[in-house]
Each structure stands twice: as C-alpha cells, then as structure tokens.
Amino acid sequence: MHFNFTMSISIHPMKNIHNSLFSFASGMLSACLIFFAILLPGCTDDSDSVDNPPDDTTQLGDVRVWVTTCNQAYLFKEQSVSFSDDVAPFTIRVDTLNRYQQVEGFGAALTGSSAYNLRRMTDSQRTSLLTELFDPVKGIGLSYLRLSIGSSDFSLSLYTYCDYPSIDSFALHPTDLRDLIPVLKEILAINPAIKIMATPWTPPIWMKTSAAWSGGSLIPDFYDEYAEYFVRYIRAMAGEGITIDAISVQNEPMWEFGTPGMKMTWQEQLTFIRDFLGPKFAAEDISTKILIWDHNWDMPDYPISILSDPAAYMYIAGSAFHGYGGEYSAMLSVHNQFPQKGLYFTEISGGGWATDFDDNLKWTIENVFFGTLSCFSKNVLLWNLVLDDNWGPFIQGGCSNCRGVITLNSDGSLTRFNEYYALAHFAKAIRPNAYMLGTTVVGDMSQLADFKYVAAQNPDGSKVVVAMNFSSVGKKLAVRCGSNKFTFTVQPESLVTFMWR
C-alpha cells in the first residue's frame, strides 16, 4: 500500500472537505446509481446471469439479523425475525433466478506487521482472535487474505526472497518463517478453505533499474528470472501447506516512490505477462490466477490496454483495484469491455485522516462494499488486519498513519474499528461461492433515496440481504423471496444483514 494523500482527498471521508459522505461523487455512472435502488441490475446485465440456476429452496423459518448502528449502540448485534404477512411501505423482492458474479470472499491483508502483532499476543489471546476473525460459525468468517511477496511498507524490515543476485538463492525470509507462516497455519487450521492472494511491492533490487528499494523499473533482461521468482514463491508456500490462489504482478504500479515500490507501465506489465509469466505458469503447470493492475480506480485504461492484447488475455484471470483515487464505477467500465474476466477489490485503509466511526462506516459501505459488488467485484479486501496503537510497525517511506482493521493496544486490549464491522456484515453471511442476486422493489420508491442494499444466495441455498439506512429516521421494509416474506424496521443510520433459508 502506498497512500497518496492528494488523490485520497477526493474520495475518502474527511469531514473538513466534504460534509455529506452519502452523496455520490459527480460523474458517477447513472447505471450504478440505479443499482442501489433495485440491486445489482443497475451495474449488471442479463448476459452475465447463468443458464441453469438452482431451484429456490427457501423454507419457512426464522431470519437471522445482525445490526450495527452508526452511534455504536449496536455493534454487529444479532437479532431474529419471523416470516409474516405484515405490510411495509416498500418490499424488496429477491430473485434467485437472476444471478450475477460469484463471490470469492471478504477479508484483509495479513502483512508482515499484522503477523508480527498477532505473534506478540499470548497463545490463548491469538487463538481467540483468529477464531473470532476466521471461524464462519463461531466468528465473523473472513474468507480471503492478501499477502506481500517479500516486504511491503508494513514489514519489520526491507527484503525480498532473493536478495543475493542469483535466482538460485531464492528462500523464504526468516521473518516470514517466524511470524507470517505460523500465523497462516493457525488460520488454515480454523478455516482450511480460505483464499489467499499475494503481491510483490518490489522485485529483488538487483533486477531493477534503480538498484534500490524505491523507484526504478524491472530490467527487461531479468523478465524471465522474475517470472521464475513467482514460480518459486508459489512452490515454496505450497511446501509450507499454503496455497496461493492468485497473484498480482506489482502492487500499485504507477506509484514508484514508495518504500518499497516500483513503477511498471501497462506496456511493461503486458510484455512481462504475455511473453514470460503466462508461458512460465503454463509450462510449470501453475494454476495460480494472474491479476493485473492492483491500483486505484482512476486508471481503468491500464487493465483495459493489457486485456486488449489477445495473447496476454488468455493468461489473465482478472483486474484488481484499490480505492484511494477515482470512483468505483471504473470497475464497471472494465467489465463492460471484458465481461468474462474477474474483477477484484484488493485494498483500502482507514487511518488518522478519517477517525469518525459514523462517517467512515457510511463511506466504506456505500463505496467499498455496495459500490464494488454492484460493479462485479468478486471480493472485497481491506488493508492491514492488525496494527499496533502506533500505526505499525511500518517502514519509513510508507504510510505512517494507516489504521488496521483491529488495533492491538500497548496494554494488550483490542480495538475494533468500523472496517471490522463492515467486514463482519458481509463475510459472516455471504460465503465463498455465493452468487450476487438481482431484485426488484415494489411500493414507495422514495424510500430508496437514502436506503441501499445488495442480495446474494449461498451454496447451501441460504439467502442474504445486506442493507444500509443512511437516513436519520427508521425505515420499515419487507423482504420477499418465493412465497415467504418478513418485515423489519431498520434503525436510523444503521447497517443490517438478513440471512434465511
């Protein structure tokens, strides 16, 4: 992660710059505005639904409900409601036959700093927290992690896995063997199905024109060896029992001044994937997905340019985005040109620039979760999972005031931020391989001006609606699926998740 403060101002909640975090930025596509009123079809099209959806298996029974209010009176508090024929001003009709993208998971980055902080805990405290985070029954069920390949700006030191100028010197770093890999193994023991993506912040510096941790570009003579670097990383992690589901080629390739960091133009990334990494993965029978871009919403032309090359296209699984600049509708522009390729949202951080729980929760839900899912994202990942109460540890030259999803305080206590509760509302109920669903709304449509939601169906047949009431008054709604219906009054300025069979 490299935090570009100037760009972030335009999109991230900062009370002294924008008083209303619920209004959309000017220039937002009207299609995505429509989505929030009638659920995914505003950012989807019928061509993306499947040919043979499963039967609707909803059975009469109780609905599980979780509520978080912006005033923090309720923090992921569970309630329940029964099916009934009560009336409400408007009804959301969930259509299980109208399916869109398949979700891969929700989570955050297990950076070197996060792993270090977790290892500093007592064994019992760490086990308790990891169970809370990753167990889908006992906890909130996070289902996706992002790792750095080598160090990021949230590591204890600067390193790659091949700092000696020979690819044959490749080895996992002692810090990762001490902190990261043991924590990953504990997480896998709790949730063996968790997906993991990995991203380099820099190649080995002897492969770079700058010969330094910051800046420079990949020397073309080392393209083949750098492709081999990815192969050896994936195999080394597999040797530890850790499957890397996806990699991206370079973290934030158009921000070259971070420490560590490197610039990689779209032409360079295209050449590297098309002529070296893709063929190398194919020859070595590596099934790990290749993702491109992995940077902000403000440059969709970067992944579009790469995917426009037919030879590169065949090796690429999708495009990854961060949320520090631009608008989430950029993801839709990529989908519209390449609907068969996946979209992934892989990073955004809270921090010292935005400390109000109320504002942050609203902005995060509207843009990062509802926004990206409406535009076909298959996941949502936040930045550091656990940082200490000094925002770190962090590398000088990186972000010095980024906030973790959870803070480990100096007295051993934990602070859970709005990002934690946002993740909980989605990860707990929308499980891996769920499909996002279409809906229709009947009744008083004016109620939807400040009420937004998404719907999904899990592999076990359970249905989910996650909704946010952005207004200062409660809203009574009904949700109908098949012949069953329930009503619920959503509190003012609150986030609610419904799950039922």
C-alpha positions in Angstrom: 0.0 0.0 0.0 1.2 3.4 -0.9 -1.1 6.2 0.4 -1.3 9.1 -2.0 -2.8 11.8 0.2 -3.7 14.2 -2.6 -5.6 11.7 -4.5 -7.4 10.3 -1.5 -8.9 13.6 -0.6 -11.3 13.4 -3.5 -12.9 10.1 -2.4 -12.1 9.3 1.2 -14.2 10.6 4.1 -12.7 13.8 5.5 -15.1 15.9 7.5 -13.4 19.2 6.7 -13.6 18.6 3.0 -17.0 17.0 2.4 -20.0 17.3 4.8 -22.1 14.7 3.1 -20.5 11.3 2.7 -23.6 9.7 1.4 -23.9 11.7 -1.8 -22.2 10.2 -4.9 -19.3 12.0 -6.5 -20.2 13.9 -9.6 -19.7 12.0 -12.7 -20.8 8.6 -11.2 -22.4 6.5 -13.8 -26.1 6.6 -13.8 -26.2 2.8 -14.1 -24.5 2.4 -10.8 -26.9 4.8 -9.2 -29.8 2.7 -10.4 -28.2 -0.4 -8.8 -28.6 0.9 -5.3 -32.3 1.3 -5.8 -33.1 -2.0 -7.4 -29.9 -4.1 -6.6 -27.3 -5.4 -9.0 -29.1 -4.9 -12.4 -28.0 -1.3 -12.4 -24.4 -2.4 -12.8 -25.1 -5.7 -14.4 -26.8 -7.1 -17.5 -28.7 -10.3 -18.2 -26.0 -11.7 -20.3 -24.0 -12.4 -17.2 -26.6 -14.5 -15.5 -26.3 -18.3 -15.7 -28.3 -20.6 -17.9 -29.3 -23.2 -15.3 -29.8 -21.6 -11.8 -30.8 -23.9 -8.9 -34.3 -24.1 -7.7 -35.4 -21.7 -4.9 -35.3 -23.8 -1.8 -36.4 -21.2 0.8 -38.3 -22.8 3.7 -40.4 -21.1 6.3 -38.4 -20.3 9.4 -36.6 -17.6 11.3 -34.4 -15.0 9.8 -31.0 -14.2 11.4 -30.4 -10.5 11.6 -27.2 -8.5 12.6 -27.3 -4.8 13.2 -24.6 -2.1 13.6 -25.6 1.5 14.2 -23.5 4.5 13.4 -23.9 5.7 17.0 -22.3 2.4 18.1 -25.3 1.5 20.3 -25.4 -1.8 18.3 -22.2 -3.4 17.1 -22.9 -6.4 15.0 -25.7 -7.3 17.4 -27.7 -10.4 16.5 -31.4 -10.4 16.4 -34.1 -12.5 14.7 -37.4 -12.1 12.9 -40.0 -14.5 11.7 -41.7 -14.7 8.3 -45.1 -13.0 8.4 -47.7 -11.2 6.2 -47.1 -7.8 7.7 -47.2 -4.9 5.3 -44.4 -2.3 4.9 -44.0 0.9 2.7 -41.8 -1.0 0.3 -40.8 -4.5 -0.5 -37.5 -5.9 -1.8 -38.2 -9.0 -3.9 -35.2 -11.3 -4.1 -34.9 -13.1 -7.4 -32.8 -16.3 -7.0 -33.1 -17.0 -10.8 -31.2 -13.8 -11.6 -27.6 -14.4 -10.7 -24.5 -12.4 -11.3 -20.9 -12.7 -10.3 -19.7 -15.4 -7.9 -18.2 -14.1 -4.7 -14.7 -15.4 -3.7 -14.5 -13.8 -0.2 -14.1 -10.9 2.1 -11.1 -10.1 4.2 -7.9 -8.0 4.7 -4.1 -8.1 4.3 -2.0 -10.3 6.6 1.0 -8.0 6.3 4.3 -8.8 8.0 3.3 -6.2 10.6 0.0 -7.8 11.2 1.6 -11.2 11.6 4.1 -9.8 14.0 1.4 -8.2 16.1 -0.5 -11.4 16.2 2.6 -13.3 17.3 3.1 -10.8 20.1 -0.1 -11.9 21.6 -0.4 -14.7 24.1 -1.3 -18.0 22.5 -4.7 -18.0 24.1 -5.4 -14.4 23.0 -4.3 -15.0 19.5 -6.3 -18.2 19.2 -9.4 -16.4 20.4 -8.9 -13.5 18.0 -8.2 -15.8 15.0 -11.3 -17.8 15.8 -13.3 -14.7 16.0 -12.0 -13.5 12.7 -11.9 -16.6 10.6 -14.3 -19.2 12.0 -17.6 -19.0 10.0 -19.6 -20.4 12.8 -18.0 -19.1 16.0 -16.8 -15.8 14.4 -17.3 -13.4 11.5 -15.9 -15.9 8.9 -13.3 -13.8 7.0 -12.7 -15.9 3.8 -9.9 -14.1 1.9 -6.4 -12.8 2.7 -3.8 -10.8 0.9 0.0 -11.3 1.5 3.0 -9.4 0.3 5.6 -11.3 -1.7 8.7 -10.1 0.3 8.3 -7.0 2.4 5.7 -4.2 2.0 5.7 -0.9 3.8 4.2 -2.8 6.7 7.0 -5.2 7.5 9.8 -5.2 10.1 12.5 -4.7 7.5 13.1 -4.5 3.8 13.7 -7.8 2.0 12.7 -9.9 -1.0 13.1 -13.7 -1.2 16.1 -13.4 -3.4 18.3 -10.5 -2.2 21.5 -12.2 -3.4 21.8 -11.6 -7.2 21.0 -15.1 -8.3 17.6 -16.7 -8.7 19.0 -19.9 -7.2 19.4 -18.0 -3.9 15.6 -17.9 -3.5 14.4 -18.7 0.0 11.5 -17.6 2.2 12.7 -14.9 4.6 13.4 -15.8 8.3 10.9 -13.1 9.5 8.2 -14.8 7.5 9.1 -18.2 8.7 8.9 -16.9 12.3 5.8 -14.7 12.1 3.7 -15.0 8.9 3.8 -18.7 8.1 3.0 -19.9 11.6 0.0 -17.4 11.8 -1.2 -18.6 8.4 -1.1 -22.2 9.5 -3.2 -21.3 12.5 -5.7 -19.6 10.3 -5.8 -22.5 7.9 -6.5 -24.8 10.9 -9.5 -22.7 11.6 -10.6 -22.1 8.0 -8.9 -24.5 5.6 -10.8 -23.1 2.6 -9.6 -19.5 2.9 -8.4 -18.0 -0.3 -5.0 -16.2 -0.4 -3.6 -13.8 -3.0 -0.1 -12.5 -2.9 1.5 -9.3 -4.3 5.1 -8.0 -4.6 5.9 -4.4 -3.7 9.2 -4.7 -5.5 11.3 -7.4 -7.3 14.7 -8.1 -5.9 16.5 -4.8 -6.3 19.3 -6.3 -8.4 16.6 -6.8 -11.1 15.6 -3.0 -11.1 17.0 0.0 -13.0 17.2 1.9 -9.7 19.1 -0.9 -7.8 17.1 0.5 -4.8 14.0 -0.4 -2.8 12.2 2.7 -4.1 11.5 3.6 -7.7 13.0 2.2 -10.9 11.6 -0.4 -13.2 12.2 -4.0 -14.0 15.2 -4.5 -16.3 14.0 -6.4 -19.4 17.0 -8.8 -19.2 15.5 -10.1 -15.9 11.9 -10.7 -17.1 12.4 -14.4 -17.3 14.1 -14.7 -13.9 11.4 -12.6 -12.3 8.8 -15.0 -13.7 10.7 -17.8 -12.2 10.7 -15.8 -8.9 6.9 -16.1 -8.8 7.0 -19.8 -9.6 9.5 -20.5 -6.7 7.4 -18.4 -4.3 4.2 -20.3 -5.1 6.0 -23.6 -4.7 7.8 -22.6 -1.5 4.5 -21.6 0.0 2.9 -24.8 -1.2 5.7 -26.6 0.6 4.5 -25.0 3.8 1.0 -26.2 3.1 -0.2 -22.7 1.9 -1.9 -22.5 -1.5 -1.6 -19.2 -3.3 -4.9 -18.8 -5.2 -3.9 -15.6 -7.1 -1.0 -13.2 -7.6 -0.9 -9.7 -8.9 2.2 -8.7 -10.8 3.0 -5.4 -9.0 1.4 -3.5 -6.1 0.3 0.0 -7.2 2.5 0.0 -10.4 2.0 3.7 -11.1 3.3 4.8 -7.6 7.0 4.3 -7.9 8.2 6.4 -4.9 7.0 4.2 -2.0 9.4 2.2 0.1 9.4 -0.5 -1.2 8.0 0.2 -4.6 8.5 0.1 -8.4 6.9 1.6 -11.5 5.6 -0.7 -14.1 3.8 0.8 -17.1 1.0 -1.1 -18.8 3.2 -1.9 -21.7 5.8 -3.4 -19.4 3.2 -5.4 -17.5 1.7 -6.6 -20.7 5.1 -7.8 -22.1 6.0 -9.5 -18.8 2.7 -11.4 -18.6 2.4 -12.3 -22.3 5.9 -13.3 -23.0 7.3 -14.5 -19.7 5.0 -15.1 -16.7 2.0 -16.5 -18.5 4.0 -19.0 -20.5 6.1 -19.9 -17.5 3.0 -20.7 -15.4 1.6 -22.8 -18.3 4.9 -24.7 -18.7 5.3 -25.3 -15.0 1.6 -26.3 -14.6 1.0 -23.4 -12.1 -2.8 -22.9 -11.7 -2.5 -19.7 -9.6 -4.6 -16.9 -11.1 -2.8 -13.9 -12.6 -4.3 -10.5 -11.8 -3.3 -7.2 -13.3 -3.2 -3.5 -12.3 -3.8 -3.7 -8.5 -4.0 0.1 -8.2 -6.6 2.8 -7.9 -10.0 3.3 -9.6 -8.6 6.3 -11.5 -6.8 4.4 -14.4 -9.1 1.8 -15.9 -7.3 2.2 -19.2 -4.3 0.4 -17.7 -6.0 -3.0 -17.4 -8.1 -2.4 -20.5 -5.0 -1.9 -22.5 -3.5 -5.1 -21.3 -6.6 -7.2 -21.8 -6.9 -5.8 -25.3 -3.9 -7.9 -26.3 -5.3 -11.4 -27.2 -2.1 -13.2 -26.3 -1.9 -11.7 -22.8 -5.7 -12.0 -22.4 -5.5 -15.8 -22.3 -3.2 -15.8 -19.2 -5.1 -13.2 -17.1 -7.9 -14.1 -14.6 -8.9 -10.5 -13.8 -8.1 -7.0 -12.7 -7.6 -5.7 -9.2 -8.4 -2.3 -7.8 -7.7 0.0 -4.8 -9.9 2.8 -3.6 -7.5 5.7 -2.9 -8.4 7.6 -6.1 -11.1 7.7 -8.7 -14.6 6.1 -8.5 -15.7 2.5 -8.2 -17.7 2.8 -11.4 -14.3 2.4 -13.2 -14.6 -1.3 -12.5 -17.8 -1.4 -14.5 -16.0 0.1 -17.5 -13.5 -2.8 -17.4 -16.3 -5.4 -17.0 -18.3 -3.9 -20.0 -15.3 -4.5 -22.3 -14.2 -7.8 -20.8 -17.1 -9.4 -19.1 -15.5 -12.8 -18.9 -12.7 -11.6 -16.7 -12.9 -11.2 -13.0 -12.8 -8.0 -11.0 -11.3 -7.8 -7.5 -11.1 -5.1 -4.9 -7.9 -5.6 -3.1 -7.0 -2.7 -0.8 -8.2 0.4 1.1 -7.1 1.5 4.5 -8.6 3.6 7.3 -6.3 5.9 9.1 -5.5 9.0 11.1 -7.0 11.2 8.3 -10.5 9.8 9.0 -11.4 8.9 12.5 -15.2 9.3 12.8 -16.9 6.0 13.1 -20.2 7.2 11.7 -18.7 8.9 8.6 -16.3 6.1 7.9 -18.9 3.3 8.2 -21.2 5.1 5.7 -18.5 5.8 3.2 -17.0 2.4 3.4 -20.3 0.6 3.0 -21.5 2.8 0.1 -18.3 2.8 -1.9 -16.1 -0.1 -1.0 -18.8 -2.8 -0.4 -22.0 -1.8 -2.2 -20.1 0.1 -4.9 -17.6 -2.6 -5.9 -20.1 -5.5 -5.6 -22.5 -3.6 -7.8 -19.8 -3.4 -10.4 -19.0 -7.1 -10.5 -16.2 -7.4 -7.9 -15.7 -10.9 -6.7 -14.2 -9.9 -3.4 -13.6 -7.1 -1.0 -10.2 -6.8 0.8 -9.1 -4.1 3.3 -5.5 -3.3 4.2 -3.7 -4.3 7.4 -5.6 -6.8 9.5 -3.9 -5.9 12.8 -1.7 -2.9 13.6 -0.4 -1.6 17.0 -1.5 1.7 18.6 1.4 3.5 16.9 0.0 2.6 13.4 2.6 0.0 12.8 5.2 -1.3 12.7 5.8 0.4 9.4 8.7 1.1 7.0 9.9 4.7 6.8 8.7 5.9 3.4 5.5 4.1 3.6 2.2 5.0 5.2 2.8 6.3 8.7 -0.8 6.7 9.9 -2.7 3.8 8.3 -5.1 2.1 10.7 -5.6 -1.7 11.0 -9.0 -3.3 10.9 -8.1 -4.1 14.5 -5.6 -2.3 16.8 -3.5 -4.2 19.3 -3.1 -1.7 22.1 0.0 -1.5 24.3 -1.9 -2.9 27.3 -2.9 -5.9 25.3 -6.5 -4.9 24.6 -8.0 -4.8 21.2 -9.9 -2.0 19.4 -12.3 -2.9 16.6 -12.9 -0.2 14.0 -15.7 0.4 11.6 -13.9 -1.6 9.0 -14.2 -4.7 11.3 -17.9 -4.3 11.5 -18.3 -3.7 7.8 -16.4 -6.9 7.0 -18.4 -8.8 9.6 -21.7 -7.9 8.0 -20.6 -9.3 4.6 -18.2 -12.1 5.5 -20.5 -13.7 8.1 -23.5 -14.1 5.7 -22.2 -14.0 2.1 -20.0 -17.1 2.0 -17.5 -18.1 -0.7 -19.0 -19.2 -4.0 -22.2 -17.3 -3.3 -23.9 -15.6 -6.2 -24.9 -11.9 -6.1 -28.6 -11.7 -7.0 -30.9 -9.4 -8.7 -34.0 -7.9 -7.1 -37.0 -5.7 -7.8 -38.7 -3.2 -5.5 -42.4 -2.5 -5.1 -44.1 0.2 -3.1 -42.9 3.6 -2.1 -39.8 4.1 -4.2 -39.0 7.4 -2.5 -37.8 5.3 0.5 -34.8 4.2 -1.6 -33.3 7.7 -1.9 -31.2 7.0 1.3 -31.5 3.2 1.6 -29.2 0.9 -0.3 -28.6 -2.9 -0.3 -27.3 -6.0 -2.0 -28.6 -9.6 -2.1 -26.9 -12.9 -2.5 -27.5 -16.7 -2.4 -25.0 -19.0 -0.7 -24.1 -22.5 -2.0 -26.3 -24.1 0.8 -29.3 -22.2 -0.5 -29.5 -19.6 2.2 -30.3 -16.0 1.1 -28.8 -12.8 2.2 -29.7 -9.1 2.1 -27.3 -6.5 3.4 -28.8 -3.1 3.7 -27.8 0.4 4.9 -30.3 3.0 6.1 -28.4 6.3 5.6 -31.3 8.5 6.8 -31.9 9.9 10.2 -35.3 8.1 10.5 -36.1 4.4 10.8 -37.4 2.6 7.7 -39.8 -0.3 7.7 -39.3 -2.7 4.8 -40.4 -6.1 3.7 -38.2 -8.7 2.1 -39.8 -11.4 -0.1 -38.3 -14.5 -1.6 -40.6 -17.0 -3.2 -43.8 -17.3 -1.1 -42.1 -16.2 2.1 -41.9 -12.6 3.4 -40.6 -10.9 6.6 -40.8 -7.2 7.7 -38.2 -5.3 9.7 -37.7 -1.7 10.8 -34.1 -0.7 10.1 -32.9 1.8 12.6 -31.7 5.3 11.6 -28.1 5.4 10.2 -27.6 1.7 10.6 -26.3 -1.3 8.8 -28.3 -4.6 8.8 -27.7 -8.1 7.5 -30.5 -10.6 7.0 -29.9 -14.3 6.3 -32.5 -17.0 5.9 -33.2 -20.3 4.2 
